[in-house]
Amino acid sequence: MKVLVAGGTGFIGSTLCAELAERDHEVTALSRNPDDDRVPDGVETAMGDVSAFDSIAETVAAHDAVVNLVALSPLYQPPDDLDHETVHLRGTENLVRAAEDGGVDRFLQMSALGADPDGPTAYIRAKGRAERVVRDSSLDWTIVRPSVVFGDGGEFVGFTKTLTTPYLTGLPGGGTTRFQPIWVGDLAPMLADAAVDDAHVGEIYELGGPEVYTLADVTELVYESEGRSVTVLPIPMVLAKVGLTAIDPIPFVPFGTDQARSLEFDNTVADNDVAAFGVDVDELLTLRSYLETESGQ
């Protein structure tokens, strides 16, 4: 099958491209600034911006399946020239339109846990509206909502270190927000199945890792893996929101009001759908094991 992975040179995309190529699919990684060095051997690259329909229409039409991984991080404020509506909603609208016009059969949308057109953050709202576009399309679609994804090149561990300091650190609400992180190496095979297997058409899957951690737990694990301790001090959420609101306009500060709101709700699954892909949740890599391996413990 000819599979186009929009966002294929990114953290999750490059791993997915490798998985699809190993399964003997013809894979193309679509990116605004494609770099052949960021994709595995045997994977082609194509230039295109999902927010500009004319730049992607011809490329999309040359494929049998499209995977939409293009996203802005919910953990950081978007760059000045981008926003969640443009990337997640308009980008999805353009990919869906190009797929419909081009006769593409399959469409996989990577969404987010809690995606809701009326949700509390710009990221969640845009993801929810993008899901609605996919569901209303004429395509054979599948939607996947993973929790935070970790692995080499991922941002979750780096985000935790940016937000905190070793030995003594403050966290909004004491770091009680819960996450269910899933390793990119476990997620990619599920995405590959969802992209090409007709058994998954019309399904929405929520996917998480084998363990649930609070942000405080993650902070402790990250510094523990580096041989450093940390004590977490709670910052009342209302004060954290006031502080982040005050620094919202400052361009070099990576957090803002939206990021504070995102820490007010959990990022965990109600029911883990990994079994739909023949996966036993107990076989998945834990964040603790990954960090211990990376640190050589």
Protein Blocks (a to p, Z undefined) as FASTA:
>chain_A
ZZddehilmmklmmmmmmmmmnopacddddfbdcfklpcehiacddddfklmklmmmmmm
mpfbdcdfbdcdfkbccdfkbcfklmmmmmmmmmmmmmmmnopabdcddddehiafkbmb
fklmmmmmmmmmmmmmmbdcddddddddedehiaklmmmmmmpcehiacdehhlpaccdd
ddfklmmmmmmmmmmmmklgoiacddddfbdcdfklmmmmmmmmnopacddddddfklmm
mmmmmmmmpmklcbdfklmmmmmpccddfbdcklmnopafklpccfklmmmmmnoZZ
